[in-house]
Amino acid sequence: MGKLIGYRPLKSGKIKCFLSTDVSESSQLEGNMRGVYLFCPGTCKTKSGVIEVGINHSTKYFEVPEALIFKPRRKKISKKKLFGTCQKLEKKDKVFFIYIVMKRALGE
């Protein structure tokens, strides 16, 4: 996990950030230095869940929370449901859903 160690406002209205990360995390970018998004687990406030179905609950689905969809569902879900949090980030041409669920809830 990285750490924001500083920033500097630019005249263009943008902010230049200085980050510190482990080499292994930086290598996951595979040289891509553009189109990098930052998020913090502390900003994921919307309650969400993982729905488990199938034999021994072996299949898992991320649930899109009602608060993040246009038409709230009214159906009750009768399957086993594990809770976590979710954040929705909207950009000009993309929508990102970031889910945080404890590893033990996924059986890892």
N, C-alpha and C positions, 0 to 999 in steps of 0.2 A: 504494500500500500504506500502510495506517495504522500508527500507533505508539501503544502504550499508554504515556501519559506520567505516569500516577499513578492511585492508587486509595485509597479510604477505606472501612474496614469500617463497616457500619451496625448498629444495635442489633437489627434484624430478622434478622441472620445473613447478609444479602446484602452484596455489595460494590458500591460506587459507583465506576465507572471513568471516567477522563478520557482521551479519545482525541484524536489529531491525525491528520487525513487531508487529502488533496488535495480541492479543491472538486469535481473531476470524479468522484472516488470517492464522496463524500458525496451527490452528485446522483443516483447510481445507486439510492439508497434510495427515491427518488421521494416523499420526505416520510414514509415509514414509519419510525417511531421505536420501535415495539414489535415484538417477535418478531425481533430482530436477534441473530444468533449470531456469536461470535468464534472464529476458529481461527488456528493458527500453522503454517506449513509444517514447522517443526521437530518438531511432534508427530505428523506422518504417518510412522509407522515401518513399517507393514505393507507388504511387497513386493506389488506388483500389476502389472498390465500393460494394454496396449492390443493387441487382436488385430486384425490387418489381413487382410481377405479381398477377393476379387473381382479384377477386371482391374486390374493395376498397384497392387494393394493399396489401392484407392480407398475401401473401406468400412472403418470403424474401430469397434470395440466396446470398451467398458471392461469389464475382467474383474473379477468379484467374487472377491477372494482366498479360498482355501480356509479360511484362518483366521477369516474373517468370516461363513461360512455354516454352517448346522447340520449338513449331511451333506456331508463332503468328497468332491469328485469324484475319481475314479480314472482318468478318461479322459486320454489324451495328446492334446495339441492339435498338429495338424500344420501349422497356419497360422503365418505370420510373427507374432512376438510382440515388442512393445516394452515395456520395463520402466519402472516408476515406483513411486510409493508411494501408499498409500490410508489413510484414517482413517474409522472408523465412529463416528458420534455418535448415541446413542439418547436420545430424549426420551420423554415420556409417551405421545404418540400419533404420533410420527414417527421415522424413521430416516434420517439423512443420511450419504451416502458422499461424501467429499471426495477427489478424485484429483489428484495432482500428476504431470504428465508434461512432459518438455521439449518446447518448441514444435517443434524440428527433428524430433522423433520423429513428430509429426503432419503433417509436410510443410508447415509454415508458415514 
